[in-house]
Structures are given as C-alpha cells and as structure tokens.
Amino acid sequence: MAWFTRSSRLTILTAALTLGLAVNLPSQVQAQLRTASLGSQLPDRWEFTAPRGPNGESPVNRDSGGTRSPNNKDCIPETQLNPSVLALAPSGTGTTAAEYPTISWYMPATRASQVNFVLKDANQRQIYSATYTLAKSARGFTPSGIMSLTLPAFTNLSPLKIGEDYHWEVALNCNDPTDSSDDIVVEGWIQRVAPNPTLASEIQRATPQKRVALYAKEQLWYETVKTLAELQRNSPEDPEVVEAWNKLLKSVGLKPIFSAPERNTLSGRN
C-alpha cells in the first residue's frame, strides 16, 4: 500500500459550475470544431459497464455521484447540504487511458478537518491511501469546489492495469480523525483501457476545447472531466464552458453544482 507524500497533486478548483461532456469529430473535419460550441459536441448520454465485485457481483444502491453516507450538519453548513459531497463519476465504471489518472469530486463548504482517499483493486484490496489536511478560512470553513487527485507515479503504486476495475473512495472526516462513523463517503469505479494509437498525437496538437471532444469521443471519462475542469478553472465566466459543465452532469444523471468563487490548495500528511 502506498501512502501520501507531499508531492501528490491534490487541489480544489472552484467557481460557479455545472458539468458537461464533448464528442469529437474525425480529424478530417477538425475545422468544424472552430465554429461548433463545446456543448453541441457533447453526447447526451454516456454508456458505462456496471462495476463488478471480487465475485462478479454488482454493487448495490450505486447511483451517479456515489454518496453513501447521510448529510452531517455538524460537518457541512445547513445551507450547503444540497449538494453535499459528490463524486464526479457515473453509476457505472468510468474509463481512462492513463496509468495514473486524475480523480475528481465536488466538496461543499465544510468544517471537516481532513479528507481521506483510498484506492482498491478488483478484489477490494487497498492499494493506495492518502490523508489530506483541509486548509480553512478565518471563519473555520474550507471553501467549496472541485477537488482533484492525480494518482502519484513516484510511490510504489503500480500503474493501473488495462482491463481491470478499481474502486476509489473519498471520506470527509467530520469529527474525530480516529472515528469514521460520521464520515461522509463518496465512491466511484475506474478501469484503464488501451488508448487509441492516434490519440496521443491528436491531443498534442489540440486546443483544450478540442481535447475535451477527443477524450469524450474515446469514452475516456476521467480525462474528459479533468480537461473540462481545467477549462472551467481558467475561464469560470465562459458561458460555453458553463454549458458544457451542465451537459456533462446531465449526461450521467447528476444535478448541477454551484460553488463559491474561491480557490484553495490542500496540504497532506502521512
């Protein structure tokens, strides 16, 4: 099991947002993307395979967003309870071509002291764990926003294997760090797939907007979310990006998210 080091990348990306995805056109007609809006290039629905447990069973009561714990008013202000912590993941298994992908979730303003991340293999064996201290404002809250974690390649965590399902969980620790009974937990599933051989070269030549379309065309959920989140962070007032965020959420049955226009970077500990 690999534990957190301070170089692990975990950030909060914030601003008013809602989510959406993109579908790419073939390279022969790339010029059309210059005039088509980002939202118009997005699929209305994504298709995902159901995650499987170690014995081939599907998880029960698994909905998009993946929240498994009740709201905790001591942890999250009452005005922030809807939405609560939300996995930016579908009800099925999202795919990635990355050996060490980026995983994202939404976190409302919270009094929680820390957030715990766990990655498990298809047999539910824990293979990576990290704990992050949440930086707070003068009012004692961590601001709301999108939190993203890129799995670290510099630890003894092996690259994700192609074709295998992995299960990730995020727990917002609300009270005693030694007591997880009141934690708010979100979860998602991820599978690495073999990338399209031409995708890497196309991505290198593409603008961020076109990258969203390219990733979505290949059904690479986690790359699409990461790239669109970066667009939103850099252009939070762009109506085209906001439209795309809306469509991404709607495409997997998630409700729009609204977050405060603050930014924060988290520090972690072993």
C-alpha positions in Angstrom: 0.0 0.0 0.0 1.4 3.4 -1.0 0.9 6.3 1.3 0.6 10.0 0.6 3.7 12.2 0.1 3.7 16.0 0.0 4.3 16.0 -3.8 1.0 14.2 -4.5 -1.2 16.5 -6.5 -4.5 17.4 -4.8 -6.2 20.7 -5.4 -9.6 22.4 -5.2 -10.8 24.0 -8.3 -13.7 26.4 -7.7 -16.2 28.8 -9.3 -19.9 28.7 -10.3 -20.2 25.4 -12.2 -22.3 22.7 -13.7 -20.9 19.9 -15.8 -21.0 18.6 -19.4 -19.0 16.4 -21.9 -17.9 16.5 -25.5 -17.9 14.3 -28.6 -15.2 14.8 -31.2 -15.4 14.8 -34.9 -12.9 12.9 -37.1 -9.6 14.6 -37.8 -10.6 15.3 -41.4 -13.3 17.7 -40.3 -11.4 19.3 -37.3 -12.1 22.7 -38.8 -15.7 22.4 -37.9 -14.9 22.4 -34.3 -13.8 26.0 -34.5 -17.4 27.1 -35.0 -19.3 24.5 -33.1 -19.9 25.3 -29.4 -18.3 23.0 -26.9 -21.7 21.9 -25.6 -23.0 21.0 -29.0 -20.2 18.5 -29.4 -21.1 16.6 -26.2 -23.0 13.3 -26.0 -26.4 13.4 -24.4 -25.7 10.1 -22.7 -22.6 8.0 -21.9 -22.6 4.2 -21.8 -20.8 2.5 -19.0 -20.3 -1.1 -17.9 -21.5 -2.0 -14.4 -18.7 -2.3 -11.8 -18.1 -5.8 -10.5 -17.1 -7.0 -7.1 -14.5 -9.8 -6.4 -17.1 -12.5 -7.0 -18.6 -10.8 -10.1 -21.5 -9.2 -8.3 -22.6 -5.6 -8.9 -22.5 -3.1 -6.0 -26.0 -2.4 -4.6 -27.6 1.0 -4.5 -24.9 2.5 -6.6 -26.1 5.8 -8.1 -24.3 8.5 -10.1 -22.5 10.8 -7.6 -21.7 7.9 -5.3 -22.6 9.4 -1.9 -23.0 6.6 0.6 -23.3 8.5 3.9 -26.1 10.8 5.2 -25.6 14.5 5.4 -23.9 15.7 8.6 -25.0 19.2 9.7 -22.1 19.5 12.1 -19.7 18.9 9.2 -21.4 20.9 6.4 -23.4 24.1 6.9 -27.2 23.5 6.5 -27.2 25.9 3.5 -24.6 23.7 1.8 -26.3 20.4 2.3 -27.7 20.2 -1.2 -25.5 19.4 -3.0 -23.4 17.5 -0.5 -20.1 15.8 -1.3 -20.5 14.4 -4.8 -18.3 12.0 -6.8 -17.8 13.3 -10.3 -18.3 9.8 -11.6 -21.1 7.8 -13.3 -23.1 4.9 -11.8 -21.0 2.5 -13.9 -17.3 2.2 -14.4 -15.6 5.3 -15.9 -12.7 4.7 -18.2 -9.2 6.2 -18.5 -6.2 5.6 -20.7 -3.8 6.9 -18.1 -1.5 4.8 -16.0 -2.0 7.3 -13.2 -5.3 9.1 -13.8 -6.8 12.1 -12.1 -10.0 11.6 -10.0 -12.3 14.4 -9.1 -15.2 15.1 -6.7 -17.2 18.1 -5.5 -17.0 19.2 -1.9 -19.3 21.9 -0.4 -18.0 24.3 2.2 -17.2 22.2 5.2 -15.9 22.3 8.8 -14.2 18.9 8.3 -10.6 18.7 9.3 -9.3 16.3 6.7 -10.2 14.1 3.7 -9.1 10.5 3.2 -8.7 8.9 -0.2 -8.5 5.1 -0.8 -8.0 3.1 -4.0 -8.8 -0.6 -4.1 -8.3 -3.2 -6.7 -10.9 -5.5 -8.2 -10.6 -7.8 -5.1 -11.3 -4.8 -2.8 -7.7 -4.9 -1.6 -6.5 -1.4 -0.6 -3.5 -0.5 -2.8 -3.2 3.3 -2.1 -4.2 5.6 0.7 -3.8 9.3 1.3 -4.9 11.7 4.0 -5.1 15.5 3.3 -5.5 18.3 5.8 -8.1 20.8 4.8 -7.0 24.4 4.9 -9.7 26.7 6.5 -10.7 30.3 6.2 -10.8 32.7 9.1 -14.5 31.6 9.6 -13.3 28.0 10.1 -14.5 26.6 6.8 -12.8 25.0 3.8 -14.4 26.7 0.7 -16.5 24.7 -1.7 -15.1 23.5 -5.0 -13.9 20.6 -7.2 -11.2 18.5 -5.5 -8.9 16.6 -7.8 -6.3 13.9 -7.0 -3.8 12.6 -9.5 -2.5 9.2 -8.5 1.2 9.5 -7.9 3.7 7.7 -10.1 6.6 8.3 -7.8 5.4 6.0 -5.0 5.3 2.2 -5.0 1.8 2.4 -6.5 1.9 0.3 -9.8 0.3 1.7 -12.9 -3.3 0.8 -13.3 -3.6 -2.4 -15.3 -5.5 -2.4 -18.6 -8.9 -4.1 -18.3 -9.1 -4.2 -14.5 -11.7 -2.4 -12.4 -10.6 -0.2 -9.5 -12.7 1.2 -6.7 -12.0 4.6 -5.2 -13.4 6.2 -2.1 -13.2 9.6 -0.5 -14.2 10.1 3.1 -14.8 13.6 4.6 -13.7 13.3 8.2 -16.2 15.4 10.2 -15.2 14.9 13.8 -12.6 12.7 15.5 -9.9 11.6 12.9 -9.8 8.2 14.7 -13.6 7.8 14.4 -15.0 7.2 10.9 -18.6 6.6 12.0 -19.7 10.1 11.0 -17.6 10.4 7.8 -19.3 11.4 4.6 -18.2 8.9 1.9 -18.3 9.1 -1.9 -17.1 6.5 -4.3 -16.5 5.6 -7.9 -15.2 3.0 -10.2 -12.4 3.3 -12.8 -11.0 1.0 -15.5 -7.9 1.6 -17.6 -8.4 0.9 -21.3 -5.9 0.6 -24.2 -5.7 4.0 -25.8 -6.3 4.7 -29.5 -2.9 4.7 -31.1 -3.5 8.0 -32.8 -5.0 9.8 -29.8 -1.7 10.9 -28.2 -0.6 12.8 -31.3 -4.0 14.4 -31.8 -4.1 15.5 -28.2 -0.7 17.2 -28.5 -1.9 19.3 -31.4 -5.3 20.1 -30.0 -6.6 23.1 -28.0 -8.1 22.4 -24.6 -11.6 22.6 -26.0 -10.7 20.1 -28.7 -9.1 17.8 -26.2 -12.4 17.6 -24.3 -14.0 16.5 -27.6 -11.2 14.0 -28.4 -11.4 12.4 -24.9 -15.2 12.2 -25.0 -15.2 10.6 -28.4 -13.0 7.8 -27.0 -15.3 7.5 -23.9 -12.4 8.4 -21.6 -14.5 9.8 -18.7 -11.7 10.7 -16.3 -9.6 12.6 -18.9 -12.7 14.5 -20.1 -13.6 15.6 -16.6 -10.0 16.6 -15.8 -9.7 18.7 -19.0 -13.1 20.3 -18.7 -12.4 21.2 -15.0 -9.2 22.9 -16.1 -11.1 24.9 -18.7 -13.6 25.9 -16.0 -10.9 27.0 -13.6 -9.2 29.1 -16.3 -12.5 30.5 -17.8 -15.1 30.4 -15.0 -17.3 33.1 -16.7 -17.2 31.5 -20.2 -20.9 30.6 -21.0 -19.7 27.9 -23.4 -17.8 26.1 -20.7 -20.7 26.5 -18.2 -23.0 24.9 -20.8 -20.5 22.1 -21.2 -20.4 21.5 -17.5 -24.2 21.4 -17.4 -24.3 18.8 -20.2 -21.7 16.6 -18.6 -23.6 16.3 -15.3 -26.9 15.7 -17.1 -25.4 13.0 -19.3 -24.8 10.8 -16.3 -27.8 11.8 -14.2 -26.0 14.3 -11.9 -27.5 17.6 -10.8 -25.9 21.0 -11.5 -23.3 22.0 -8.9 -22.7 25.6 -7.7 -19.6 26.5 -5.8 -18.1 29.6 -4.3 -15.5 31.6 -6.4 -12.6 30.9 -4.1 -9.5 28.8 -4.7 -7.5 26.6 -2.3 -4.7 24.1 -2.4 -4.6 21.3 0.1 -1.6 20.0 2.0 -1.3 16.5 3.2 0.3 14.2 5.7 1.1 10.5 6.1 
